[in-house]
Amino acid sequence: MPDEREDFIQSQQKYSDGRSNDRQDAMERRAISQLLTVYSFRGRRQQVFDKGLNWLWTEQYPDMPVPFIARDIKSWSFADLFKRFTKTPALEAFRDAQDTHDSAHVGAVFHAGGVGELIILNRPLDMISDFRGTAIVTSYNNEELYIQPYKEFLSWLVCSWRPMGGLLEA
């Protein structure tokens, strides 16, 4: 039987763009850019980038089903997600998301090297809507957390949610 972790890693190789990011704002820009792309946003992206993710959620998308943050994680091991999860920067990013957003469902996007962007969520997307996809399931403080490809999250988002009042305008 194939190892689920290896299958997950191999399935996500196509999402990596090979660029290395060493700055937080670059990671946030990537997350915002991908979100705007899936919603066919054609406005002035620079204004959106300058305002950041928190502006998107609190001002523009107050009905967003899963508000999230993006974090640049400089040094970490993918294997730690399975061995020492409570010590990972991914969990720290998730806790930052909980502190940032007053929502029952939150997420944190992070770049996972050759794997690409992943999102860690406190609720599986298939419980929120009709999502089926790849996920790593782990637990923290008696709560299950789900690590899924950010691209799959965006695909789910486009299929299940239309922003209140129309698409984002900057």
DSSP file (Angstrom, degrees, kcal/mol; ACC not computed):
  #  RESIDUE AA STRUCTURE BP1 BP2  ACC     N-H-->O    O-->H-N    N-H-->O    O-->H-N    TCO  KAPPA ALPHA  PHI   PSI    X-CA   Y-CA   Z-CA
    1    1 A M              0   0    0      0, 0.0     3,-0.1     0, 0.0     0, 0.0   0.000 360.0 360.0 360.0 130.0    0.0    0.0    0.0
    2    2 A P        -     0   0    0      0, 0.0     2,-0.4     0, 0.0     3,-0.0  -0.285 360.0-103.1 -66.6 148.5    1.5    3.4   -1.0
    3    3 A D     >  -     0   0    0      1,-0.2     4,-2.2     2,-0.0     5,-0.2  -0.578  23.7-144.9 -71.7 124.6    2.5    5.8    1.7
    4    4 A E  H  > S+     0   0    0     -2,-0.4     4,-2.4     1,-0.2     5,-0.2   0.853  98.2  54.7 -61.9 -36.0   -0.2    8.6    2.0
    5    5 A R  H  > S+     0   0    0      2,-0.2     4,-2.6     1,-0.2    -1,-0.2   0.931 108.7  47.3 -64.3 -44.3    2.4   11.2    2.8
    6    6 A E  H  > S+     0   0    0      1,-0.2     4,-2.8     2,-0.2     5,-0.2   0.913 111.8  50.6 -63.6 -42.1    4.5   10.4   -0.3
    7    7 A D  H  X S+     0   0    0     -4,-2.2     4,-2.3     2,-0.2    -1,-0.2   0.910 110.8  49.9 -59.8 -42.6    1.3   10.5   -2.4
    8    8 A F  H  X S+     0   0    0     -4,-2.4     4,-1.1     2,-0.2    -2,-0.2   0.938 112.4  46.4 -61.9 -48.1    0.4   13.9   -1.0
    9    9 A I  H >X S+     0   0    0     -4,-2.6     3,-0.7     1,-0.2     4,-0.6   0.934 114.3  47.2 -62.1 -47.0    3.9   15.3   -1.6
   10   10 A Q  H >< S+     0   0    0     -4,-2.8     3,-0.8     1,-0.2     4,-0.4   0.870 108.5  55.0 -64.1 -36.7    4.0   14.0   -5.2
   11   11 A S  H 3< S+     0   0    0     -4,-2.3     3,-0.3     1,-0.2    -1,-0.2   0.740 109.5  48.4 -69.1 -20.6    0.5   15.2   -6.0
   12   12 A Q  H X< S+     0   0    0     -4,-1.1     3,-1.9    -3,-0.7     4,-0.4   0.501  80.6  94.2 -98.9  -4.0    1.5   18.7   -4.9
   13   13 A Q  G X< S+     0   0    0     -3,-0.8     3,-1.4    -4,-0.6    -1,-0.2   0.848  79.3  61.9 -56.0 -35.3    4.7   19.1   -6.8
   14   14 A K  G 3  S+     0   0    0     -4,-0.4    -1,-0.3    -3,-0.3    -2,-0.1   0.696  95.5  62.0 -66.4 -17.7    2.9   20.7   -9.8
   15   15 A Y  G <  S+     0   0    0     -3,-1.9   102,-0.3   100,-0.3     2,-0.3   0.612  81.1  97.9 -84.5 -11.0    1.8   23.6   -7.5
   16   16 A S    <   -     0   0    0     -3,-1.4    98,-0.1    -4,-0.4    95,-0.0  -0.585  53.8-165.7 -79.7 135.8    5.3   24.8   -6.7
   17   17 A D        -     0   0    0     -2,-0.3    -1,-0.1     2,-0.2     3,-0.1   0.392  37.6-123.9 -99.8   2.9    6.6   27.7   -8.8
   18   18 A G        +     0   0    0      1,-0.2     2,-0.2    95,-0.2    96,-0.1   0.378  68.4 128.3  77.0  -6.3   10.2   27.1   -7.8
   19   19 A R        -     0   0    0     94,-0.1     2,-0.5     1,-0.0    -1,-0.2  -0.558  53.0-137.2 -82.7 147.6   10.6   30.6   -6.4
   20   20 A S        -     0   0    0     -2,-0.2     2,-0.5    -3,-0.1    -1,-0.0  -0.897  14.2-160.1-104.5 135.1   12.0   31.1   -3.0
   21   21 A N        +     0   0    0     -2,-0.5    52,-0.1    52,-0.1    90,-0.1  -0.944  19.6 169.3-112.5 130.0   10.4   33.7   -0.8
   22   22 A D        +     0   0    0     -2,-0.5     2,-0.4    50,-0.0    -1,-0.1   0.247  59.2  74.8-120.9  12.7   12.2   35.1    2.1
   23   23 A R  S  > S-     0   0    0      1,-0.1     4,-1.4    50,-0.1     3,-0.2  -0.972  70.8-137.6-128.6 142.4    9.9   38.0    3.0
   24   24 A Q  H  > S+     0   0    0     -2,-0.4     4,-2.3     1,-0.2     5,-0.2   0.899 104.5  54.7 -61.6 -43.2    6.5   38.0    4.6
   25   25 A D  H  > S+     0   0    0      1,-0.2     4,-2.5     2,-0.2    -1,-0.2   0.839 104.0  55.7 -64.9 -30.7    5.0   40.5    2.2
   26   26 A A  H  > S+     0   0    0     -3,-0.2     4,-2.0     2,-0.2    -1,-0.2   0.903 108.4  47.9 -66.2 -39.8    6.0   38.4   -0.7
   27   27 A M  H  X S+     0   0    0     -4,-1.4     4,-2.2     2,-0.2    -2,-0.2   0.922 112.7  48.2 -66.2 -42.7    4.1   35.4    0.7
   28   28 A E  H  X S+     0   0    0     -4,-2.3     4,-2.7     1,-0.2     5,-0.2   0.908 109.8  52.8 -63.9 -40.6    1.0   37.6    1.4
   29   29 A R  H  X S+     0   0    0     -4,-2.5     4,-3.2     1,-0.2    -1,-0.2   0.903 108.8  50.3 -60.9 -41.2    1.2   39.0   -2.1
   30   30 A R  H  X S+     0   0    0     -4,-2.0     4,-2.5     2,-0.2     5,-0.2   0.931 111.5  47.4 -63.4 -44.6    1.2   35.5   -3.6
   31   31 A A  H  X S+     0   0    0     -4,-2.2     4,-1.9     2,-0.2    -2,-0.2   0.927 116.0  44.6 -63.4 -44.2   -1.8   34.5   -1.5
   32   32 A I  H  X S+     0   0    0     -4,-2.7     4,-3.0     2,-0.2     5,-0.2   0.931 112.1  52.6 -64.3 -45.6   -3.7   37.6   -2.5
   33   33 A S  H  X S+     0   0    0     -4,-3.2     4,-2.4     1,-0.2    -2,-0.2   0.907 110.0  47.5 -59.2 -43.7   -2.7   37.3   -6.1
   34   34 A Q  H  X S+     0   0    0     -4,-2.5     4,-2.1     2,-0.2    -1,-0.2   0.899 112.4  49.8 -65.7 -39.3   -3.9   33.7   -6.4
   35   35 A L  H  X S+     0   0    0     -4,-1.9     4,-1.1    -5,-0.2    -2,-0.2   0.938 112.5  46.7 -63.0 -46.2   -7.2   34.7   -4.7
   36   36 A L  H  <>S+     0   0    0     -4,-3.0     5,-2.6     1,-0.2    -2,-0.2   0.875 109.9  55.2 -64.1 -37.1   -7.8   37.6   -7.0
   37   37 A T  H ><5S+     0   0    0     -4,-2.4     3,-1.9    -5,-0.2    -1,-0.2   0.922 104.6  51.5 -63.2 -44.9   -6.9   35.5  -10.0
   38   38 A V  H 3<5S+     0   0    0     -4,-2.1    -1,-0.2     1,-0.3    -2,-0.2   0.784 112.0  48.2 -66.8 -23.4   -9.5   32.8   -9.3
   39   39 A Y  T 3<5S-     0   0    0     -4,-1.1    -1,-0.3    -3,-0.2    -2,-0.2   0.256 112.2-121.9 -97.3  13.1  -12.1   35.6   -9.0
   40   40 A S  T < 5 -     0   0    0     -3,-1.9     2,-0.3     1,-0.2    -3,-0.2   0.841  42.1-176.6  53.1  39.5  -11.0   37.1  -12.3
   41   41 A F      < +     0   0    0     -5,-2.6    -1,-0.2     1,-0.1     4,-0.1  -0.505  15.2 176.0 -69.1 130.3  -10.2   40.4  -10.6
   42   42 A R        +     0   0    0     -2,-0.3    -1,-0.1     2,-0.1     3,-0.1   0.217  42.7 103.3-121.6  13.2   -9.1   43.0  -13.1
   43   43 A G  S    S-     0   0    0    125,-0.2     2,-1.1     1,-0.1     3,-0.1   0.076  91.1 -55.4 -80.7-163.6   -8.8   46.1  -10.9
   44   44 A R    >>  -     0   0    0      1,-0.2     4,-1.1     2,-0.1     3,-0.6  -0.666  50.0-172.3 -80.8 100.5   -5.7   47.8   -9.6
   45   45 A R  H 3> S+     0   0    0     -2,-1.1     4,-3.2     1,-0.2     5,-0.2   0.833  77.3  67.8 -64.2 -33.2   -3.9   45.0   -7.7
   46   46 A Q  H 3> S+     0   0    0      1,-0.2     4,-2.7     2,-0.2    -1,-0.2   0.894  99.0  50.6 -57.4 -40.2   -1.3   47.2   -6.3
   47   47 A Q  H <> S+     0   0    0     -3,-0.6     4,-1.5     2,-0.2    -1,-0.2   0.898 112.2  47.2 -64.3 -39.5   -3.9   48.9   -4.1
   48   48 A V  H  X S+     0   0    0     -4,-1.1     4,-2.2     2,-0.2    -2,-0.2   0.931 112.6  49.4 -65.9 -45.1   -5.1   45.5   -2.9
   49   49 A F  H  < S+     0   0    0     -4,-3.2    -2,-0.2     1,-0.2    -1,-0.2   0.911 109.3  52.4 -60.0 -42.7   -1.6   44.4   -2.2
   50   50 A D  H  < S+     0   0    0     -4,-2.7    -1,-0.2    -5,-0.2    -2,-0.2   0.844 111.8  45.9 -64.0 -33.1   -0.8   47.6   -0.3
   51   51 A K  H  < S-     0   0    0     -4,-1.5     4,-0.5    -5,-0.2    -1,-0.2   0.826 103.3-154.0 -81.8 -32.0   -3.8   47.1    2.0
   52   52 A G     X  -     0   0    0     -4,-2.2     4,-1.5     1,-0.2     3,-0.2  -0.094  30.5 -55.8  89.7 175.7   -3.2   43.4    2.6
   53   53 A L  H  > S+     0   0    0      1,-0.2     4,-2.0     2,-0.2     5,-0.2   0.876 126.5  58.1 -64.8 -41.4   -5.2   40.3    3.5
   54   54 A N  H  > S+     0   0    0      1,-0.2     4,-2.7     2,-0.2     5,-0.4   0.884 105.3  52.1 -60.7 -36.6   -6.8   41.7    6.7
   55   55 A W  H  >>S+     0   0    0     -4,-0.5     4,-2.1    -3,-0.2     5,-1.4   0.909 106.1  55.0 -63.0 -41.7   -8.3   44.5    4.6
   56   56 A L  I  <>S+     0   0    0     -4,-1.5     5,-2.9     3,-0.2     4,-0.4   0.928 115.8  36.9 -56.6 -45.7   -9.7   42.0    2.2
   57   57 A W  I  <5S+     0   0    0     -4,-2.0     7,-0.3     3,-0.2    -2,-0.2   0.937 123.7  37.1 -77.3 -46.7  -11.5   40.1    4.9
   58   58 A T  I  <5S+     0   0    0     -4,-2.7    -3,-0.2    -5,-0.2    -2,-0.2   0.865 131.5  23.4 -78.4 -34.9  -12.7   42.9    7.2
   59   59 A E  I  <5S+     0   0    0     -4,-2.1    -3,-0.2    -5,-0.4    -2,-0.1   0.862 134.7  22.6 -98.2 -43.2  -13.5   45.5    4.7
   60   60 A Q  I   <S+     0   0    0     -5,-1.4    -3,-0.2    -4,-0.4    -4,-0.2   0.829 128.4  31.9-100.0 -36.8  -14.3   43.8    1.4
   61   61 A Y    > < +     0   0    0     -5,-2.9     3,-2.0    -6,-0.3    -1,-0.2  -0.474  59.2 152.7-122.4  60.8  -15.2   40.2    2.2
   62   62 A P  T 3  S+     0   0    0      0, 0.0    -1,-0.1     0, 0.0    -5,-0.1   0.717  78.0  53.8 -64.8 -17.1  -17.0   40.3    5.6
   63   63 A D  T 3  S+     0   0    0     -3,-0.2    -5,-0.1   101,-0.1    -6,-0.1   0.273  74.3 140.4 -98.3  11.3  -18.9   37.2    4.6
   64   64 A M    <   -     0   0    0     -3,-2.0    -3,-0.0    -7,-0.3    97,-0.0  -0.338  48.5-145.1 -55.9 126.0  -15.8   35.1    3.7
   65   65 A P  S    S+     0   0    0      0, 0.0    40,-0.2     0, 0.0    -1,-0.2   0.814  89.4  21.2 -68.8 -29.3  -16.5   31.6    4.9
   66   66 A V  S    S-     0   0    0     38,-0.1    40,-0.2     2,-0.0     2,-0.1  -0.690  76.1-164.8-139.8  84.5  -12.8   30.9    5.9
   67   67 A P        -     0   0    0      0, 0.0    40,-1.5     0, 0.0     2,-0.3  -0.417  20.4-179.2 -66.0 146.2  -10.8   34.1    6.4
   68   68 A F  E     -a  107   0A   0     38,-0.2     2,-0.3   -15,-0.1    40,-0.2  -0.927  24.3-140.0-143.9 166.4   -7.0   33.4    6.4
   69   69 A I  E     -a  108   0A   0     38,-1.6    40,-3.2    -2,-0.3     2,-0.4  -0.767  18.8-131.9-116.9 167.5   -3.6   34.9    6.8
   70   70 A A  E     -a  109   0A   0     -2,-0.3     2,-0.4    38,-0.2    40,-0.2  -0.984  21.9-171.5-122.9 137.4   -0.4   34.1    4.9
   71   71 A R  E     -a  110   0A   0     38,-2.7     2,-0.6    -2,-0.4    40,-0.6  -0.989  21.8-135.0-132.0 136.3    2.9   33.5    6.6
   72   72 A D        -     0   0    0     -2,-0.4     2,-0.7    38,-0.1   -48,-0.1  -0.795  21.1-163.6 -85.2 122.3    6.4   33.2    5.2
   73   73 A I        -     0   0    0     -2,-0.6     3,-0.2    38,-0.2   -52,-0.1  -0.921   8.1-177.0-111.7 109.5    8.0   30.2    7.0
   74   74 A K        +     0   0    0     -2,-0.7     2,-0.5     1,-0.2    -1,-0.2   0.909  67.0  22.3 -76.4 -43.7   11.7   30.4    6.5
   75   75 A S  S    S+     0   0    0      2,-0.0     2,-0.3     0, 0.0    -1,-0.2  -0.952  78.0 118.4-135.7 114.7   13.0   27.2    8.1
   76   76 A W        -     0   0    0     -2,-0.5     2,-0.5    -3,-0.2     3,-0.1  -0.979  49.2-119.8-164.0 166.2   10.9   24.1    8.8
   77   77 A S    >   -     0   0    0     -2,-0.3     3,-1.3     1,-0.1     4,-0.5  -0.967   9.9-146.5-118.9 127.7   10.7   20.4    7.9
   78   78 A F  T >  S+     0   0    0     -2,-0.5     3,-1.5     1,-0.3     4,-0.3   0.855 101.7  63.0 -58.3 -34.3    7.7   18.9    6.2
   79   79 A A  T >> S+     0   0    0      1,-0.3     3,-1.7     2,-0.2     4,-1.3   0.785  88.6  70.2 -62.1 -26.9    8.3   15.8    8.2
   80   80 A D  H <> S+     0   0    0     -3,-1.3     4,-1.3     1,-0.3    -1,-0.3   0.762  82.7  70.9 -64.3 -23.4    7.7   17.8   11.4
   81   81 A L  H <4 S+     0   0    0     -3,-1.5    -1,-0.3    -4,-0.5     4,-0.2   0.801 110.4  33.3 -59.6 -25.9    4.0   18.0   10.4
   82   82 A F  H <4 S+     0   0    0     -3,-1.7    -2,-0.2    -4,-0.3    -1,-0.2   0.681 131.0  30.4-101.8 -23.1    3.9   14.3   11.3
   83   83 A K  H  < S+     0   0    0     -4,-1.3    -3,-0.2     1,-0.1    -2,-0.1   0.846 133.9  12.6-105.3 -45.9    6.4   14.1   14.1
   84   84 A R    ><  +     0   0    0     -4,-1.3     3,-2.1    -5,-0.2     4,-0.3  -0.383  68.0 155.8-133.0  53.8    6.4   17.3   16.1
   85   85 A F  G >  S+     0   0    0      1,-0.3     3,-1.8    -4,-0.2     6,-0.4   0.840  70.8  59.9 -55.2 -39.7    3.4   19.2   14.9
   86   86 A T  G 3  S+     0   0    0      1,-0.3    -1,-0.3    -3,-0.1    -5,-0.1   0.653 105.6  50.9 -67.3 -12.9    3.0   21.4   18.0
   87   87 A K  G <  S+     0   0    0     -3,-2.1    -1,-0.3    -7,-0.2    -2,-0.2   0.343  88.6 110.8-102.1   4.6    6.5   22.8   17.4
   88   88 A T  S <> S-     0   0    0     -3,-1.8     4,-1.5    -4,-0.3     3,-0.3  -0.492  70.9-133.0 -85.9 149.7    6.0   23.8   13.8
   89   89 A P  H  > S+     0   0    0      0, 0.0     4,-2.4     0, 0.0     5,-0.1   0.740 106.8  66.9 -65.3 -22.1    5.7   27.3   12.4
   90   90 A A  H  > S+     0   0    0      2,-0.2     4,-2.0     1,-0.2     5,-0.1   0.917 102.1  45.0 -64.7 -42.7    2.6   26.1   10.5
   91   91 A L  H  > S+     0   0    0     -6,-0.4     4,-2.5    -3,-0.3    -1,-0.2   0.891 111.2  53.5 -67.4 -38.6    0.8   25.7   13.8
   92   92 A E  H  X S+     0   0    0     -4,-1.5     4,-2.0     1,-0.2    -2,-0.2   0.907 108.4  50.2 -60.8 -41.2    2.1   29.1   15.0
   93   93 A A  H  X S+     0   0    0     -4,-2.4     4,-2.0     2,-0.2    -1,-0.2   0.903 109.3  51.6 -63.2 -40.9    0.7   30.6   11.8
   94   94 A F  H  X S+     0   0    0     -4,-2.0     4,-2.1     1,-0.2    -2,-0.2   0.921 108.4  50.3 -62.7 -43.4   -2.7   29.0   12.4
   95   95 A R  H  X S+     0   0    0     -4,-2.5     4,-1.9     1,-0.2    -1,-0.2   0.872 108.2  53.9 -63.2 -35.7   -2.8   30.3   16.0
   96   96 A D  H  X S+     0   0    0     -4,-2.0     4,-2.0     2,-0.2    -1,-0.2   0.896 106.6  52.7 -61.6 -39.8   -2.0   33.8   14.5
   97   97 A A  H  X S+     0   0    0     -4,-2.0     4,-2.4     1,-0.2    -2,-0.2   0.906 107.6  50.7 -63.5 -41.4   -5.0   33.3   12.2
   98   98 A Q  H  < S+     0   0    0     -4,-2.1    -1,-0.2     1,-0.2     5,-0.2   0.892 112.6  46.9 -62.8 -38.4   -7.2   32.5   15.1
   99   99 A D  H  < S+     0   0    0     -4,-1.9    -1,-0.2     1,-0.2    -2,-0.2   0.822 114.9  47.4 -70.5 -31.0   -6.0   35.7   16.9
  100  100 A T  H  < S+     0   0    0     -4,-2.0     2,-0.4    -5,-0.1    -2,-0.2   0.870 110.4  49.7 -79.9 -39.0   -6.5   37.8   13.8
  101  101 A H     <  -     0   0    0     -4,-2.4     2,-1.4    -5,-0.2    -1,-0.1  -0.870  65.3-145.9-114.0 134.7   -9.9   36.8   12.7
  102  102 A D        +     0   0    0     -2,-0.4     2,-0.3    -3,-0.0    -4,-0.1  -0.663  62.6 115.8 -91.7  78.9  -13.1   36.6   14.8
  103  103 A S  S    S-     0   0    0     -2,-1.4    -2,-0.1    -5,-0.2     3,-0.1  -0.992  71.3-130.1-148.4 148.9  -14.5   33.6   13.0
  104  104 A A  S    S+     0   0    0     -2,-0.3     2,-0.5     1,-0.2    -1,-0.1   0.803 102.5  46.2 -69.4 -28.4  -15.4   30.0   13.7
  105  105 A H  S    S+     0   0    0    -40,-0.2     2,-0.3    -3,-0.0    -1,-0.2  -0.971  72.6 159.7-119.6 122.4  -13.4   28.8   10.7
  106  106 A V        -     0   0    0     -2,-0.5    16,-1.3   -40,-0.2     2,-0.3  -0.907  14.3-167.5-136.0 165.5   -9.9   30.2   10.0
  107  107 A G  E     -aB  68 121A   0    -40,-1.5   -38,-1.6    -2,-0.3     2,-0.4  -0.961  13.4-146.5-147.8 165.5   -6.9   29.3    8.0
  108  108 A A  E     -aB  69 120A   0     12,-1.5    12,-2.3    -2,-0.3     2,-0.4  -0.984  14.5-149.8-137.5 125.3   -3.2   30.1    7.5
  109  109 A V  E     +aB  70 119A   0    -40,-3.2   -38,-2.7    -2,-0.4     2,-0.3  -0.757  23.1 169.2 -93.3 137.9   -1.5   29.8    4.1
  110  110 A F  E     -aB  71 118A   0      8,-2.5     8,-2.9    -2,-0.4     2,-0.4  -0.990  36.0-111.8-146.6 154.6    2.2   29.0    4.0
  111  111 A H  E     - B   0 117A   0    -40,-0.6     6,-0.2    -2,-0.3   -38,-0.2  -0.736  21.8-164.1 -89.1 130.7    4.7   28.0    1.4
  112  112 A A    >   -     0   0    0      4,-3.1     3,-2.3    -2,-0.4     5,-0.1  -0.342  33.6-118.1-112.8  49.9    6.0   24.4    1.7
  113  113 A G  G >  S+     0   0    0      1,-0.3     3,-1.1     2,-0.2    -1,-0.3  -0.275  92.8   2.6  57.0-128.5    9.1   24.5   -0.5
  114  114 A G  G 3  S+     0   0    0      1,-0.2   -98,-0.4    -3,-0.1    -1,-0.3   0.581 128.9  65.1 -67.3 -10.1    8.8   22.0   -3.4
  115  115 A V  G <  S-     0   0    0     -3,-2.3  -100,-0.3     1,-0.3    -1,-0.2   0.769  98.9-139.7 -83.2 -27.0    5.2   21.2   -2.3
  116  116 A G    <   -     0   0    0     -3,-1.1    -4,-3.1  -101,-0.1     2,-0.3  -0.631  47.7 -14.6 100.1-161.5    3.9   24.6   -3.0
  117  117 A E  E     -B  111   0A   0   -102,-0.3    33,-2.2    -6,-0.2    34,-0.5  -0.617  61.9-176.3 -83.1 135.9    1.4   26.6   -0.9
  118  118 A L  E     -BC 110 149A   0     -8,-2.9    -8,-2.5    -2,-0.3     2,-0.4  -0.862  13.5-146.8-122.4 159.9   -0.6   24.8    1.7
  119  119 A I  E     -BC 109 148A   0     29,-3.2    29,-2.8    -2,-0.3     2,-0.5  -0.996   5.1-149.5-128.1 136.8   -3.4   26.0    4.0
  120  120 A I  E     -BC 108 147A   0    -12,-2.3   -12,-1.5    -2,-0.4     2,-0.3  -0.928  23.7-178.1-106.4 126.7   -4.0   24.8    7.5
  121  121 A L  E     -BC 107 146A   0     25,-3.1    25,-2.8    -2,-0.5   -14,-0.2  -0.852  34.3-141.4-125.0 154.6   -7.7   24.9    8.5
  122  122 A N  S    S+     0   0    0    -16,-1.3    22,-0.2    -2,-0.3   -15,-0.1   0.312  93.4  41.7 -97.1   8.9   -9.6   24.1   11.7
  123  123 A R  S    S-     0   0    0    -17,-0.2    -1,-0.2    23,-0.2     5,-0.1  -0.945  89.6-114.7-151.5 129.9  -12.5   22.7    9.7
  124  124 A P    >>  -     0   0    0      0, 0.0     3,-1.5     0, 0.0     4,-0.9  -0.387  23.1-128.2 -66.8 143.6  -12.4   20.4    6.7
  125  125 A L  H 3> S+     0   0    0      1,-0.3     4,-2.6     2,-0.2     3,-0.4   0.815 106.7  63.6 -62.0 -30.4  -13.8   21.9    3.6
  126  126 A D  H 34 S+     0   0    0      1,-0.2    -1,-0.3     2,-0.2     6,-0.0   0.713 101.3  51.8 -70.8 -16.2  -16.0   19.0    3.0
  127  127 A M  H <4 S+     0   0    0     -3,-1.5    -1,-0.2     1,-0.1    -2,-0.2   0.723 112.8  45.4 -84.7 -23.2  -17.9   19.8    6.2
  128  128 A I  H  < S-     0   0    0     -4,-0.9     2,-0.2    -3,-0.4    -2,-0.2   0.837 134.1 -26.2 -83.3 -36.2  -18.3   23.3    5.1
  129  129 A S  S  < S-     0   0    0     -4,-2.6     2,-1.6    -5,-0.1    -1,-0.1  -0.783  92.3 -54.0-157.2-165.4  -19.5   22.4    1.6
  130  130 A D  S    S+     0   0    0     -2,-0.2     2,-0.4    26,-0.1    -4,-0.2  -0.415  76.4 147.2 -86.6  60.8  -19.2   19.7   -1.1
  131  131 A F        +     0   0    0     -2,-1.6     2,-0.4    -6,-0.4    -2,-0.1  -0.811  22.8 178.1 -99.6 135.8  -15.4   19.7   -1.2
  132  132 A R        +     0   0    0     -2,-0.4     2,-0.3    -7,-0.1    -2,-0.0  -0.991  29.3 110.5-132.3 127.8  -13.4   16.5   -1.8
  133  133 A G        -     0   0    0     -2,-0.4     2,-0.3     2,-0.0    -7,-0.0  -0.941  63.7 -49.9-171.4-168.8   -9.6   16.7   -2.0
  134  134 A T        +     0   0    0     -2,-0.3     2,-0.3  -126,-0.1    18,-0.1  -0.626  54.6 164.6 -86.3 138.7   -6.3   15.9   -0.4
  135  135 A A        -     0   0    0     -2,-0.3     2,-0.5    13,-0.1    13,-0.2  -0.992  35.0-142.2-154.7 147.4   -5.7   16.6    3.2
  136  136 A I  E     -D  147   0A   0     11,-2.4    11,-2.7    -2,-0.3     2,-0.5  -0.943  27.5-153.9-101.7 130.1   -3.4   15.8    6.1
  137  137 A V  E     +D  146   0A   0     -2,-0.5     2,-0.3     9,-0.2     9,-0.2  -0.920  24.7 154.9-111.3 130.1   -5.3   15.5    9.3
  138  138 A T  E     -D  145   0A   0      7,-2.5     7,-3.5    -2,-0.5     2,-0.4  -0.871  30.8-123.4-140.4 173.2   -3.7   16.2   12.7
  139  139 A S  E     +D  144   0A   0     -2,-0.3     2,-0.3     5,-0.3     5,-0.2  -0.931  21.6 174.4-128.0 152.6   -4.9   17.3   16.1
  140  140 A Y  E >  S-D  143   0A   0      3,-2.6     3,-1.1    -2,-0.4    -2,-0.0  -0.933  74.8  -7.4-153.4 126.7   -4.1   20.1   18.4
  141  141 A N  T 3  S-     0   0    0     -2,-0.3     3,-0.1     1,-0.3    -1,-0.0   0.904 129.1 -54.2  51.2  48.0   -5.9   20.9   21.7
  142  142 A N  T 3  S+     0   0    0      1,-0.2     2,-0.4     0, 0.0    -1,-0.3   0.735 118.2 111.2  60.8  25.3   -8.5   18.3   21.1
  143  143 A E  E <   - D   0 140A   0     -3,-1.1    -3,-2.6     2,-0.0     2,-0.3  -0.994  67.4-127.2-128.9 134.4   -9.3   19.9   17.7
  144  144 A E  E     - D   0 139A   0     -2,-0.4     2,-0.3    -5,-0.2    -5,-0.3  -0.638  24.2-161.9 -79.8 136.9   -8.7   18.3   14.4
  145  145 A L  E     - D   0 138A   0     -7,-3.5    -7,-2.5    -2,-0.3     2,-0.5  -0.910   4.2-148.6-118.5 148.7   -6.7   20.5   11.9
  146  146 A Y  E     -CD 121 137A   0    -25,-2.8   -25,-3.1    -2,-0.3     2,-0.6  -0.968   4.2-160.9-125.2 126.7   -6.5   20.0    8.2
  147  147 A I  E     +CD 120 136A   0    -11,-2.7   -11,-2.4    -2,-0.5   -27,-0.2  -0.938  26.1 163.2-109.5 119.3   -3.6   20.8    5.9
  148  148 A Q  E     -C  119   0A   0    -29,-2.8   -29,-3.2    -2,-0.6   -13,-0.1  -0.905  45.6 -84.0-134.9 158.0   -4.6   21.0    2.3
  149  149 A P  E  >  -C  118   0A   0      0, 0.0     4,-1.9     0, 0.0   -31,-0.3  -0.417  33.5-135.8 -61.7 134.9   -3.2   22.5   -0.9
  150  150 A Y  H  > S+     0   0    0    -33,-2.2     4,-2.6     1,-0.2     5,-0.2   0.864 104.4  58.5 -61.3 -36.6   -4.0   26.2   -1.2
  151  151 A K  H  > S+     0   0    0    -34,-0.5     4,-2.2     1,-0.2    -1,-0.2   0.894 105.8  48.6 -62.2 -38.8   -5.0   25.7   -4.9
  152  152 A E  H  > S+     0   0    0     -3,-0.2     4,-2.5     2,-0.2    -1,-0.2   0.897 109.8  52.6 -66.9 -38.8   -7.6   23.2   -3.9
  153  153 A F  H  X S+     0   0    0     -4,-1.9     4,-2.6     1,-0.2    -2,-0.2   0.929 110.0  48.1 -59.8 -46.0   -8.9   25.6   -1.2
  154  154 A L  H  X S+     0   0    0     -4,-2.6     4,-2.4     2,-0.2    -2,-0.2   0.889 110.1  51.8 -64.6 -38.8   -9.2   28.3   -3.9
  155  155 A S  H  X S+     0   0    0     -4,-2.2     4,-1.7     1,-0.2    -1,-0.2   0.926 111.7  46.9 -62.1 -44.0  -11.0   26.0   -6.2
  156  156 A W  H  X S+     0   0    0     -4,-2.5     4,-1.8     1,-0.2    -2,-0.2   0.922 110.3  53.8 -60.8 -44.4  -13.5   25.1   -3.5
  157  157 A L  H  X S+     0   0    0     -4,-2.6     4,-2.0     1,-0.2    -2,-0.2   0.913 107.6  48.9 -59.7 -45.8  -13.9   28.8   -2.6
  158  158 A V  H  < S+     0   0    0     -4,-2.4    -1,-0.2     1,-0.2    -2,-0.2   0.870 114.7  46.0 -63.3 -36.8  -14.9   29.7   -6.2
  159  159 A C  H  < S+     0   0    0     -4,-1.7    -1,-0.2    -5,-0.2    -2,-0.2   0.767 122.8  32.8 -76.9 -25.3  -17.4   26.9   -6.4
  160  160 A S  H  < S+     0   0    0     -4,-1.8     2,-0.4    -3,-0.2    -2,-0.2   0.563 112.3  51.1-112.3  -9.4  -19.0   27.5   -3.1
  161  161 A W     <  -     0   0    0     -4,-2.0    -1,-0.2    -5,-0.2   -97,-0.0  -0.990  45.6-171.7-141.3 134.7  -18.9   31.2   -2.3
  162  162 A R        -     0   0    0     -2,-0.4     3,-0.1    -3,-0.1     4,-0.1  -0.992  41.4-109.0-117.9 124.9  -19.9   34.5   -4.1
  163  163 A P    >   -     0   0    0      0, 0.0     3,-1.9     0, 0.0     2,-0.1  -0.238  37.3-105.0 -56.3 135.7  -18.7   37.6   -2.3
  164  164 A M  T 3  S+     0   0    0      1,-0.3  -101,-0.1  -104,-0.0  -100,-0.1  -0.396 106.4  15.0 -58.8 128.7  -21.6   39.6   -0.7
  165  165 A G  T 3  S-     0   0    0     -2,-0.1    -1,-0.3    -3,-0.1     2,-0.1   0.627 127.1 -72.1  80.0  12.7  -22.3   42.6   -2.9
  166  166 A G  S <  S-     0   0    0     -3,-1.9     3,-0.1    -4,-0.1    -4,-0.0  -0.355  80.1 -23.9  98.0-178.0  -20.3   41.4   -5.9
  167  167 A L  S    S-     0   0    0      1,-0.2  -127,-0.0    -2,-0.1    -5,-0.0  -0.242  79.0 -81.0 -71.8 157.9  -16.6   41.0   -6.7
  168  168 A L        -     0   0    0      2,-0.0     2,-0.4  -129,-0.0  -125,-0.2  -0.257  44.7-169.4 -57.4 136.8  -13.9   42.9   -5.0
  169  169 A E              0   0    0     -3,-0.1    -1,-0.0     1,-0.1  -128,-0.0  -1.000 360.0 360.0-130.4 135.0  -13.2   46.3   -6.2
  170  170 A A              0   0    0     -2,-0.4    -1,-0.1     0, 0.0    -2,-0.0   0.404 360.0 360.0-105.8 360.0  -10.2   48.4   -5.2
